[in-house]
């Protein structure tokens, strides 16, 4: 699952690596409209897959992994440069326990229609700040495309509390991006250690680690698949 400010195309090179190893992949779009509704949608996708599922989430989708990963056919969890949330805790609350990343001061707000209420707020990363904050170790040509293809999350997604913590009952693996500018790496390390996950840290890796280090990300996912086979 892609996280905030990205789409499923950000996983293209990882998907290719996994397919080359005959590992079937489903990369659904993440609505990015709210933790509860996003997790419900992603859980419905997994429920319609015939066979066991290893759920992989990047960034904000780490929270979805923790919630939707409680589904019966999910046999493993992989967090990639992600938030690993606790039940009853929001992303904002988890993040507030640590110094804020550069992302927070480089967000741009916009509104979108919300049924039955006033327009809701969504956020993107300022285009001029996007390369350094999101994908500093990715090719410049790729970051230019990523910057204009951002999928904006609803601001409210960061205030909704998680309804489950699947890592308490499912085996987990986590990749920490050592040169993070979008999420404080300490947030990733804290969540990964608390979950008891097998942890891999890549020094110099940016938030867009699936773009810049696809082989390493694919290897972690492959290990998770093998461990649950």
ABEGO torsion letter per residue (X at the ends): XBBBGBBAAAAAAAAAAAAAAGBBBBBBBBAGAEAAAAAAAAAAAAAABBEBBBBBBBEAAAAAAAAAAABAABABBBBBGBBBBBBGBBAAAAAAABBBBAAAAABBBBBBBBBGBBBBBBBBBBAAAAAAAABAABBAAAAAAAAAABBBBBAAAAABBBABBAAAABBBBBBBBAABAABBAAAAAAAAAAAGBBBBBBBGBBAAAAAABAAAAAAAAAAAAAAAX
